Amino acid sequence: MASTGRKCDVGRSETQREYIIRPRDRKERKHYTDDWALGDEEIEGRRSFRLDDKMESDRFPQCFVKEMVGSDFNLAYLQRHGFNTPLLFRDKAGLGLRVPSPNFSVNDVRMCVGSRRVLDVMDVNTQKNVEMSMKEWQRYYDDPNKDKLLNVISLEFSHTKLENYVQTPNVVRQIDWVDVVWPRHLKDAQTESTNVLDEMMYPKVQKYCLMSVKGCYTDFHVDFGGTSVWYHILKGSKIFWLIPPTERNIQLYENWVLSGKQSDVFFGDTVDKCGRVTLTAGNTFFIPTGWIHAVYTPLDSLVFGGNFLHSFGIEKQLKTAQVEDTTHVPQKFRYPFFTEMLWYVLERYVHCLLGRSHLDEGGGGGAGSPDSDTPKPQNSPQQAPEDHIHLTPQELHGLKAIVMFLHSLPTNKKNVPELIRDPIALIKDVRTLVEQHRYDSPEAAVTGKPILRGPDQSDRLILPRNRGRLPLTKNSGNRSSTPLPPGSKQGKHRAGGKGGTNQGGGGPRRRRTRCKKCEACQRSDCGDCSFCLDMVKFGGSGRAKQTCIMRQCLQPMLPVTAACASCGLDGWGQQPVIPIQKMNREIPSSLMECSVCYEIIHPDCVAKLCPGMEGVVNEDLPNSWECPKCCKEGKNVEYRPRHFRARQKSSDIRRMSVSSDTNSALLDAIKVEGMKVELDAVAAINTTPGCEDFGRPLTPRENPSSVSPIAGDAAPAKRPKLEPDDTFNEETNAELLVLNIRTPCMTTFLKPSEFQSLFADRL
């Protein structure tokens, strides 16, 4: 029998081998997680307060939370009232939210994301992060005898099969900067399903799956980057403690985090007012920017949610970024590409309101471009809106805050995206925009229509992309009809199996059939996805002829007529005919299909051809393995699971930002003496280590100059706080605003006097 590839330690008991917890190896590739408030350092001792008392105490009433119905929560509501209060929806009707049925289980999550997916798991008692595979986590979750409290709150599942089962609320899709600001072609180029920072093409924080067992507790924290959050409780229950982000509460929170006594003090007892709300299955909850909250799980829970930045809380989002500096949050636990996103926000507002694009050719006009397939030259004039569009006060003040925030950053952290070729021209256009909209009417800004327009995802056809599903064509040379990102090459990753009809190994020999047992097979059509809307019974044309996205089988089976390539017999040792009795067999087929060369064969038959070799069984797909022949020839070394193979990487269009190391080298070479600027060490740029690492701010270990004397090498550089008034302090005036650095011989500077003339008298 083939080996599953899972190793067990010698001397362990059967119960100990059920799930193996591995402490994180610091030399492994770092993954992104949203649990930034809970570090890896083990807390000494247990909590000195009882959570039962906090759940029953009358000191925490259900305040701050506003209950609404989904039909009333739309863009016009945000334009009129902003987003400053937590919102609770007892039912998801009217939100445009799609989630799996309540029968969906952790085992279904495993089948969608893969058994080998590595998870960041938090030990609730020690607050220490460990790693487990999805298979190990599922065994732990289903085990009734648990010796530890473990919690998964950072499984981001975009670009896996699970993403087809979850659609974010309509309002979130209209305002999320990832959808309406970030360049669309960069997001489409994402191929990695995990959150490996080196492979991330956009802030991949939109879809999370949270799996918690009874008794889990997440201490008070603010979500990374000041992101707002939506939660939907599919199963179980959650209890939230909520604290508003007032100036006093934020200061108390900073002191509480820096004190290191979180296990001794329940932060809700230190503030003037702390609310509590209980969420049950079917509830949807929205948390605005900056709210400090803690979460307790009274029942085993399965939750879907997501984080998003938006234009109705810009000032608080920037304030949260400063709190992260003050509390020494490591870079890997922050919102990815936060500073780059701010530049793209300025560009999108200028593009949509002034009709001027500042993206480089090949940028494609950004996420909301009316014609993203036709590149425009930089700073090219385009058609501006005919009617004057009014901005809300939150947006107008937010644009000013972004400019001041970027100005306050040190030179090595400005991170101008490579696609924005002339940031000075962009800043000037922002000045023009603010001048034109300084007298906008708040009432006229309530239109219910988005200013930053992105693609309407609800109307786009979501292609299968071969995520865990076999192509529907027999012996097909093209394993996927999904268009690849620009610059990628078709067939970069070939199967290379023998006996295929095409070069490169060909496609599967047989089309798989429904298992008729999984949750997807047993449910009915959702009636909301693009495939359902195309069906005749729902009023469509019936051209797509595709099954409902929610009914795509999680465990497709080999057909009963499949035969062994060696002996010619089927999976039950008979001739490959279609007898009716085969349909009712309780014994599964013994045939195995190779996921590399697609050859269907009996394990006993292949053992005669490759004696001494064993295959590796795919635990996520029935009758699937990497056959011994492919393992012997090494064809499975670079192999990726089938449902990712159609999504090729596009390294030539990978987003690049200005090198922080280059900025740092130039900053050291700049000496300001009145109006005299001397560049003494420009040649040092070519020898600066790490110049090839674009698009990422320096971590404290790489930038010793940013190390805090209090926190050692774990503290990032601290940003100066935003001033409440419009003036620039003398200390800020003393440095140049370096906006863009391309080559050692081409450096663009904007002096403080020039910057002040652009904004100080206008904002």
N, C-alpha and C positions, 0 to 999 in steps of 0.2 A: 504494500500500500504506500502511496506517496506521502511524503512528509509535509506537514503544514508549515514548516519553517519557524515554528515557535519553540524557543529554547526554555527549558526549565532547569533551575539550579539543582545540583545533586544534593540530596539530603533534605530537601524540602518535603513537607507533608502534602497530601493532596489538597487540603484546605488552603495551605499557603500558596499553592501553585495556581489557585483560582484567579488571582489578579496580582500582578507584580507592580509595585510602586518604585519608580526610579527617580532619585533626586536629580535635578537638572544639572547637566554637565555644562559648565561655563564656556567650554570650548566649542560647543555646538552652535549652529546657526541660531540667532536670536529671533524669536517670534514676537509678534505684536499682541498685546493683551490689554483689555480695558481695566484690569484690576490694579490700577496704578497706586491706589491708596494703601494697598496691602502688599508690602514688600516681601522679600525672600528671607529676611532676618527672623529667626525664631523668637517668639515672645517668651519671656521667662515667666513660668507659672501660668495659672489659669485666670479667668476673669474674676475680679473681686466683687462684681455685682451680679445679681440674678436676673436673667432675662424674663423669667416668669413674673417678677414684680413689675418690670417695665411694661409688660403686655397687659397687666391688670390695673395699673395705676391710673387714677383719675387725672393726673397731671398732664396727660397727653391725650386731649380730646381729638375728635375728627374735625379738625379745622384746616384752613388753608385750601382744602380741596373743593373744587366746583364740579358738580355732576351735570352732565350734558347728554344729549342724544346725538347720534352721529350725523344726522342731517343738518344740524345747526353749526357744526364745526367745519368751516371752510375758509378759503383764503380771505374772503371779505371780513370774517370774524377777526382774523389776525390783523388785518389792516386797520380795523376800527379799535380793537381792544389791546392789540399786542399779544405777547405770549409770556405772561408773568405769573400765572397761577396754575398749579397742577390740576389736570382735568381727568375726571373719571367717567368712563362709559360702561354702564352695566352690560350693554349688548353692543356688538360690533356692527350692527346694521347701520348703513349710511356712511360708514367710514371708508369704504372701498378697500377694506382689509381682507386679504385671503390667507387662511391658515389651514393646515390639515384638520381632519375630523378628530373628535375627542378620542377615537380609538387608536390614534397614532401613538406609538410607544418609543422608548429609548432604543429598542431593537430596530425599529424602522429608521431611526436617525442613523444608527450604525450602518444599515444597508445603503443609505443615501450618501453618506460621507466617506464610507470605507472603514473596514476594521483596523487598518494600519494607520489611520489618521492619529497623530500625536496630539494630546490635549494637555493644556495647562490646568492642573487640578490643585485646588487650595485645601489644605488641611485646616479645618475650621478651628480646632483647638490650639494649634501652634501658629496659624496664619502663615504657614510656609508653603511655597509653591513647589509642586512635584509634577512629574510627567507620567502619563499613562496612555496606552493606546486606546482607541475607541472600543476595541473588543474587551480589553481589561476593564474599562469603565462600565460597559454594559453588564458584565458579570458581577461587578461590585454593586451596581444599582439594583439588580434583580436578586441579589443575595439577601435573604431575610436576616442573617446573622452578621451584622456589621460591627467590626471592632474599632472603626474610625469614622469620623464625620468628614466626608469629602464633598467638594462643591465644584461644579463646572459652570463658569459664568463668562467664558471668553471663547466659545466656539463660533467663529465667524464662518458661515457656510456659503457665501457667494461663490459662484463657479463650481458648485457641486450639484448633484441631482436634487438635493433638498431645496435649492433656491426656487425651483419651479412650483413648489408647494406653498411658498410664502410670498405674498405681495404686500409691500408696505402701504400704509394708508394714503389716500389721494392727496391730502394736504402735505404730507411729508414729501411725496414725489414732486410737488409743485415748488417747494421752497428749499429742499436739500441742496446745498452748494455742490455736492458731488455730482448731482444730476443736471444742474442748471448752470454751473460755473466751470467746473473742471473740464478741460478739453476732451471732447467725446472720443476722439481717436485713441487717446491714451488709455481711457477706461476700457475701450473695446480690445486693446492689445493685451489686457491682463489674461494670463493663462494659469497662473499658480493658484490652486484652491486654498492653500494654507496662507498664513499671514507672515511669511518670511519677508523681512524688510527689503532684502536685496532684490527680490523678485516683484515687489509691489509697484504697480504702475499708477495707482490712485489711492486715496485714503479708503482702505477696505474695511469699513466699520458699519456698513448699512444693515446687515442681517446677522443676528446672533441667536444662538440656541442656548438656553440656560437650563441645566439639569441639576436639581438640588434634592437631596434627601431630607427627611424630617429632622429638624433640629439645627439645620445650617444657619449661620449668622454672618452677615457681611457688615463690618463696622462702618461708622459714618465716613462718608467720602463725597467728593464732588466729581462728576463724570469728566473724563479727560477733555481738555481743550474747551471747557464750557459747553460741551455738546448738550443738546436736548435729547430726551429719550422717549421712546414709546415701548410699552410692554403689553403683551397679550398673554393672559394666563390660560394655557390650553388644558392643563391638569393641575390639580392641587390648590395651594393657597399661598399667599404672601402677606406679610405685615410690614408696612413702611412707616418709619419715623421721618418726619419732614421738618426742615428748618429753613426759613427764607434767607436769601443771600444779602442781608443788610450789612452795612459797613462794620457794625459792632460784631455781628455773628461771624463774619469772615475773619476779623481779627482774633476772636476767641478760637476759631477753628485752627488758624495758623499756630497759635500758642499751644493748643492741645496736641496737634500733630508733632510739633517740635519738642514737646515735653517728653515724649517717649513713654507716656503713662496711659496709653489708650486702654490697656487691659484693666486699669484701676478705676478709670473714670468713664461713666456713661455720658457722652457729650451732650445728650439731650437735657441732662440735669444742670448744665452750666449756662444755658441760654434762657432768655426771658420767656420764650414761648416755643414749644415743640409740639407738632401735630402728629397724629397717628391715624393710619387708614388700613383696613383689611381688604385685600383683593381675593376674589374667589374665581373659580373656573368660568371662563367666558368673559371676564372683565378685561377692559383695555384701559391703560393708564398712560398719561403723558406728563413728563416732568420737565419744566422749563430750565433754561440756562442757569447754572450756578447754584441750584438748590442742594443743600447738604442733606444727605439721607442715609439711613441704615435700613437693612432688610433682614427679616427673619422668616424662615420657612417652617410653618407648623405641620405641613403635610408634604409628602413626596410630590415634587412639582416638575412640570415641563413647560417652559416659557419661551416664547419667541419675542424678539425685540430688535431695536436698532438705535444707533446714535446718528445725529445729524447737526450740522452747523447751518445757520440761516440768517436772514437779514433783519429779523425782528428782535435780535438780542446781541448785536455786535459788541456793544460796549461791555456787557457782562462777560461775553466770551473772551474778550481781551483781558478783562480783569482776572478771569480764572487762569489764563496763561501766566499772569504775574504771580498768582497764588502758587502755582506749580513751581515757579522759580523759588519763591520764598520757602516752600516746604521741601525743596530739593528732590523733586520728582525726577527719576531717571528718564532720559530721552526715549527709551524704548517703551515706556508706559504712557507716552503722551500721544496726542492726535498726530498721526503721520502727515508730514508735509503741511503743517499748519501755516507757516509763513508763506510758502508758495501759494497756498490757497488764497491768502489775502491779496496778493498781486493779481491773481486771476479774477477776484471779485471786482477790483477796480477796473480791470480791462473789460469785464462783461457789462458793467454799468455804462462805461463810456461807449462801448459798442452798441448797446441797445438804446441809449438815450441820445447820443450824438451821432451815431452812424459811422463811427471811426473804429477800425480794427487795429490793434497793436500787436497782434500775434504774427509771428514769422510765417513765411510761406511754408506750407506743409502742416501748419497748425490747424488748418481746416476750419477756422472761424470759431472754434470753441464749442462748448456743449449746447449752447442755445442758438447757434448760427442758423439763419434761414437757409443757407446753402453750404453746408459743411463739406460737401464733396468738391467744391470749387475753391481752391486756396486763393486768398487775397494777399497782395503785397502789404508789407508793414505800413501802418499808419495810413492806409488807403481810404479815401473818402467813399462813404457808402450812403445809402438813402437813410436819412434820419426820419423819425416819426413825424407825420404831418401835424397831428394834434399834440399839444403840450401834455405830457404825462406827469402827474403830480406824484411826488415821493412822500411817504409817511415820515413823520419826525424821527422814528427809530432808524429808518434808512439814511436820512440826511445826516443825522448826528453820528451814525455808525461809519459812514464814509470818511467823515472828518477824523474819527477815532482811529480808523485804520491807518490813515496817513501819518498821524502823530505817533502811532505805535511803531510803524516801520521806521520813522525818523529816529525814534529812541533806541532802536536796536543797535548793538555794536556792528561794525562793518562786516565782521566775519559771520554774522547771523542774519543778514538781510535776505539772502537766498533768492535773488531775482531769477525767475525761471528762464531757461534758455530760449523758450519760445517768445518771450517779450524782449525784442531787440532794443527798443528805445524807451526805457522807463522814465526818463526825464520828460519826454513828450507825453507819456501817459499821465504823469503827475500834473502837467500843465492842463491837460484835458479834464482831469478831475477838478481842477480849479474852475475851469469854465463851466463844468456841470454844476458844481455847487453854487456858482454865481447865478446860473439860470434858474435854479430850483430853490433859492433861499427863501422865497416868499410863497412856496407851495401851500395849498390849503389842505389841512388834514382830512376835511370832509370830502374833498374832491379826490383824494387818494384812495378812498374806499370804492374800488371798482369790481373787486372779485376776480380780476384778471392779473396774472403774474407779469411783472416787468421783465424779469430774467426768464426767458422762455427756453425750456428744454424740450427734448423729444417726448411726445406723448407715449409713455411706455405701455399704457393700457391698450393702445391701438396697434402696437407693433406686434408682429408675429414672432413668437418665441420659438426658435428652431430647436430641435432636440439636441444637437451638438454631440450626440453619441455618449452622453453621460450615463454610463452604466447600462446602456441599451445597445443592442446590436443593430447595424444598419438593416433596412428593410429589403435591400436588393440582394439577389443571390449572385455569388461570384463577382461582386462589383469591384472594379479596379479603384474607383474613388470611394474611400471609406467614409467620406463625409461630403455633403453638399453645402455645408456651411461656409460662407466666404471667410477667408482668412484675413487678418489685419494687414494693412499695407506694408510691403517689404518682406513679408514672410514667404517661405517657399513651400509649395505643395510637396508632400511626400518626404519631408525632412526626416521623419521617424518611420522607418519601414519595418515591416514584420519579418521579411526575409525567410519565410517558410518554404519548404519544398512542396512540390505538387500543386502549387497555386497556378491559376490560369493567367495571372498577371505578373509583371515584373514587380519586385518588391514584396511578393508574398501574397497579394490578393486579399480578398475579404473573407468573411465567414462562409463556410460551406452551406450551413443550414440556418434558416431564420428561426429564432426562438419563439416560443408560444407562452401564453399567460400561465402563471402558476395557479390562478383562481383561488388562492388562499391568503395572499397578503392583503393589507388594509386597502391598498389602491385598487386591487381587483374587485373587492367586495363593495366598494362605494359606487354611487351613481354620478353621472356627469354633473359638474359644478354649475354649468350654465353661464359662467362669467369669463372664462379664459378665452383667448383668441381662437382656439380650435373649436370650442363649443359655439361661439358666436358665428362661426362659419358653417355649422351644421344646419341642415334643412329644418330639423325639428325646432331649432331656435331662431328660425327666420333668416338663416344665411344662405349662401349660394352652394355650399357643399363642394367647393373646389379643392380645399386642402386635404380632405379625406384623412384626417389625423384624429387619433383618440384624444379624449380630454386629458389635459396636463395632469390633473389630479388622479387620473386612472392609469397612468403609465406604470406597468408592473414593476415591482421592486425586485422580484426574483424570477425572471424569465427562464423557462425550462427548454431543454433540447426537445425537439419533436419526437414522437414515438417511432417515427420512420427513420430516424438517424441511424446510420450504420458505421461500423468500425472500418477504418481505412485499410486495416491489415487483414482481418479474417472475413470481413463482409457481413458479420452478424450484428444484430441490434443490441441494445443495452440489456436484453434479457437472454441473450444467446440464441435467438431465433432468427429466421429469415426476415428481412425488412419488408413486411407486408403491413396491412392496416386492419388487423383483426379487432373487433369491437372489444374483446376482453382485455386488450392492452390498456384501454382507457381506465380501467378500474384496478390496475395492479397497485398493491400497497408497497411493493419493493421498488425502490427508485432505480432508475437506469444506471448501469455500471459504466456507461460511456463517459469519457472525459474529452472536453474540447480545449485545445491549447489556445490561450489568449494572445500568444505571440504569432504562431504560424497557422492557427485556426484548424489544425488537423484534429479530426474526431477519431478516437481510438480507445480500445480497452487498456487499462493499466497492465493487465497480464500480457497483452500482445506487445506493448512497447517495452516491457521488461525483457522480452526475448531479443528485441532489437538492440537495446541499450542495457546490458546486464550491469548491475552494480550502481546504476544511476537512479535517482529518485526525483520526481517532479515536486513542484511547490503548489499546493492547493490554494485556489482563490476562495477565501471564506465568504466573500460578498456575492458570489454568483454560483448557482448550483451547477454541478458537472463542469467546472471550469478549473484549469490549472495552467502552470507553465510546464510543458511536457519535458521529460528527461532529455529528449534530443536537443531541444533549444537550450536547456540548462548546460548540457555537455558542450555545445558549440558556443556558449556564451552569449546567445542572442537575447537573453533576458536581463543582461546586466544594465543596459541603458533603457530597458523597456519601462514604459509608464502604463498605468491601467487604461483599459480601452476607452472609458468614458472621458479621458483627457486627451487622447491621441489626436483628435480632430482639431484641437485648439493649439496651433503651433505658436511658438514664441516669435516675437518680432523684435530682435535686438537692435535693429538699425533705427527704430523709431522710439526707443526707450526714452522716457522723459529725463532730461538732464537739467540741473540747476547750476548756478554759478558756484564754483568750488569754494567752500568755506575756508579751506586751507590757503587758497590763493588770496582770498580777501584778508586773511589773518596776516599773511606775509607782507602784503601791501600796507596794512595798517601799522605794522611795526616799522615800515620804512617811511611813514609820513610824519613830518614834524611841522607843527603849526606855530608860526611866529608872526602874529598879526595877519597880514594878507600874504605872507611868503610861504610857499609850500615847496619843500625839497623832497625829492625822491632819491634816496641814497642807495637803496638795496633792491632795486627792481629785479636784478639778476637772480636774486634768491628764489624767485618764483619757480624757476625751472628745476630747482633742486629740492623744493618743498615736498616732504613725504606725504603720500596720500592724495596727491592732486587728481588721481584718477577716480576718486570717490566723490561723485557729484550728487547733488540733490539731498544732502543729509547734513544737518548741523553737527559740529564736533561734540563728541561726548567728553565728559571731564577727563577721562583717561587719555584722550588724544589731544586735549587742549589744556595743558597744565595751568595756563594763566587764568582759567576760569574756575579753579578749585577754590571752594570756600574754606577759610581757615577753621570753621566750626565743624563742617560735615566731611572734611577730607576729600578724597577723590570721588565720592559719590554725589557731590553737589554740582549741578550745572551752573553756568554763568547766570548771574542775577540781572534781570532787566530793570532799568529805572522805571519807577511808577509813572503812570499818566498823570499829568497835572490837570486839575479840574478847570483851570482857566485856559485862555487861548495863547498865553505868553510862553516863550521859550526861556528856560533858566540859563544862567551864564555858563554852567557846566556843560549843558547840552550844546550851547552855541560854540563852545571851544573846539568841537570836532567837526570834521567835514562829513557831509552826508554822501557817502560813496554809494551810488545807486547801481552802477553797472561796471563790471570788469570783464573784458574779453581777452585781451592779449597784453603782454608786458609793455607794448608800445602804444596801446590804445586804451586809455583809462579815462572814464568820464566822471567828473566831480560836480557836485552842486554845493556851493558854499552856503553857510547858514544865512547870510544876508539875502542870497537869492531865494532860498527856501522860504524865508520869512516874508519876502516880498510877494511870494506866490500865495501864501496861505494865512499868515498872521492877520492881515487886514481884511481877509474875506470870510474866514470861518468863525 
